[in-house]
Structure formats: C-alpha cells, structure tokens
Amino acid sequence: MENKQQISLSAGEWRVMECLWEQHPRTLMEMVRVLAPATGWSKSTIVTMVGRLENKGAVTYAEGGRARQYSPAIPREQAALQETESLLRRVYRGSVGMMVNTLADSRGLSAADIEELSAILEKAKEGQR
C-alpha cells in the first residue's frame, strides 16, 4: 500500500477515500450504500470519482466474484501529510508559524489545544537533539 507519488485529492475524493480507509476492500455498490445517504451522490457520481482516484493511483482493485473489490493504494497518513504540505506551501509560504498564528487568531486556542501544541513542540525539540 506504499505509494510515494504526490496525489492531490478533491473534497469529494476525500469522502470516497475515507469510506475505503474505514473499511476495505469494498465494491462500488457497498460504497454507494455508505456514501449516497450522507452525500446525496448518485451511483454514477461515485463511479466517476472512483475512476478518477484509480487514474491518480490512489485506489486499486482486485477482481472478486461478480464485482471489483476496491482498496486504498495510499495510507491515510500519507495523503494527509501530502495535503498538509501542499496547503503549507500554497497558503502560508511554508511557514508553520504563520499557519498556527492564523488559526490562533481566527478561532482562538483552548487550553487543551495549547497543551497539545506544547507537547508536539517538545517532542520535535527532543528529536533534534
């Protein structure tokens, strides 16, 4: 399941991938049953998205009985890291500080958020020693 190429996912594609990361393999009809009630998407919309994800290398399938069995080709953590790095480069010119400052200014940080960030920074600091 290790694929290091850069894969950019739309919001809709994330929904499909979340469905597959939650449980795989799944057939198209299983994905339709899970996704349609929450999204209102038709079967053809989901088929189109799965096809795009296949073309991007984010989804693979195996022939299974009467229907293809789809699975994620990339781990969720890898996709999340790629999206985070892309956002950081595009919006914040690579500045983690600018991103955190924007979040702190716009929505405030709870005591739990601050404690969590402190622990993350302490861990990063220890990793540099």
N, C-alpha and C positions, 0 to 999 in steps of 0.2 A: 504494500500500500504506500510505499515511499516514492514520491514524485516531486522533484525539486524545481520544476519549471514554474515560472510565475503564472498564476491563474487568478484573474480578476473576476469576481462574481457580482452579478446584479442583486438587488434586494430579493427579487423573486427566486433567483437561482440559489440564494442562501436558504430560502424556505425549503426548497427541494433537497438541498444538501443536509439541512437539519433533520429532515424526515429520514434520510438514509443514514446519517450518523447515529440517530436514535436507535434504529434497527435496520440491519441489512443481513442478507440480501432481501430486496422487495421487488415484486413485479410492478408493472405500470398500474394495474388495477388496484393493487394494495396502496400505492402512492396516491392514486385518485381518491380512494376511500379516506385516507388520512388528511390529504390537503384540501380537497374540494369544500368540505363543510367550513373550514376555517378561512379559506381564501375566496371562495366563490368561483374558482377556476374550473373550466371545463376540462374534459379528458384531453381534447386536442391542445389546449394550452400547456398542460403538464407534459404531453408527448413532445411538444416543441421545446420546452425548457430542458427536458432530459436529453434531447438530441443536441442542444447547444452545449450542455455540460459534457456530453460524450466527446463532441468536437474539441472542447477545451482540454480534454484529458482529465476532467475532474470525476468522471463516472465511468465505470466499466460494467460489463455484463457477461453473464455466462448463460448459455442456452440451458434451460431447465424445464423439461417436460413440454408443456404447451406454451409457456411464456418465458421470456427472458427474465433473468434474475439480476437486478441492478445493485451495485455496491459502490461506495465512495472509493475513488482512486487516490485520494489525499486525506490525511488525517485532519480533523477539525482544527487542531492546534496549528498546523502548518498554514491552513487557509486563513485563520485568524491573524497569525503573525504577518503574513503577506499583506493582508488588508490594512493592518495597523501601520506597517512600514510605509505603505503607499499613502495612507492618509497623512502620516507624519511628514513625508517628503512634499506632497502636493499642497497641503494646507498650512503647515507650520514650519516650512523650510528646514525640516529635520530637527527642530528644536523640541525636545521633550519638555523642557521647562516652559516654553510658550504654550504648549498644549495643556499642561497641568494648570498653568496660571489662568488660561481661558476657562477651563472647567471650574476652577475655584471661584473666579469672578462671576461666572454666569449662574451657577446653581448653588454655590457655597459647598463647603465640605463639612460633613458631620464629624464628630469626634472619632467615630469608627473608621471613616474614610482616612482621616489624618493618621490614626494609629496604623492602619493597613499600609499607607504610603511610607510611613516611617520604617516599618518592618521590611518593606521592599527595598528601601534605600539602604538600610543597614545590611541586608543580605548582599546587595550589589557591592557595597563597600568592602565587605569581607571577601568577596570574590576577586577583588583587585589586589588583595594583599598577597 
